[in-house]
């Protein structure tokens, strides 16, 4: 019986494999197969590169229809929040609705009816909003919306209810006194800012509240607009507030007063630094990441400011004074900044003009 060597067979297998690899390299170009990337992604294995990219809408063109990416239209989008699955939610003020952006950029109307104002509870497009401005999301995926003089709740299945409605004696009837900033902590406390105070409410008993500050702030947004002031809560329950004195203050969990964190009372500007050195123009929104670092949408300056948990302020994105959205490498520039949120791991999302943008920091 003749026994043949297996070596020639192994050689043939190696030859076929080399041919297959060569064909794949030719089809994919140098470096072999590339993973899917978006604008601002360098295609490497370390994730997206730093920069600003468009997620949905057109910064310069208002409208009111659902579509994907840049084909969708918003009208003065403000508050923005992100859930555990990467879906974005946007308070589309000019369209009286809450919009949803799926991770692939597809925009839909989550609650409310585009272009139709009102204050009606219900599910999905049966609900109505009058002036949706700020958004917050809790660990269960429930959204909380400042809407005129009301705080509305939207469950993950898009059912809208009213948590509480504030009488004119609490927030007043002037738009400058309407709630326009909101955050929620892990215990179910809501932190709400207006043009003249900051309050903490419990969702289970919203009729009672604690006032953390009071006073007045100049309505630099215009007489017919709300005065948004950012507020965010970190994992240990510490609340950070863009306070009435143009600085960033904080309140530890359960404390009913604010303590200065960074900045100097009454001084505005664009200075970076720590302690009393930093200055801001109008912090309309705040968000906090998993490390406890804050990010601020600083309107008028039109920049994104980073505030570390140690109180060091920098400006990683945006060009002070610029009013046009410029995507690409940082710092770039923004149309009017109105809202900001983070996925907690270094990626920010902001409402800019009539668009939503993604900001990846170094």
Secondary structure, DSSP 8 states (H G I E B T S, - for coil): -----SHHHHHHHHHHHHHHHHHHHHHH-TTS------TT--SSSS---SEEEEEEE-TT----B--BGGG-B-SSEEEEEE-TTS-EEEEEGGGTEEEEE-TT-BEEEEESBTTBB--B-EEGGG-BBS-EEEEEE-TTS-EEEEETTEEEEE-TT-EEEEEEE--HHHH-SSGGGS--EEEE-TTSEEEEE-SSEEEEEETTEEEEEEEEEE-----TT-TTS-----EEE-TTS-EEEE-TTSSEEEE-TT--S-EEEES-TT-BS---EETT---BSEEEEEEE-TTS-EEEEEETTTEEEEE-TT-EEEEEE--TT--S-B-BSSS-B-S-EEEEEE-SSSEEEEEETTEEEEEE--
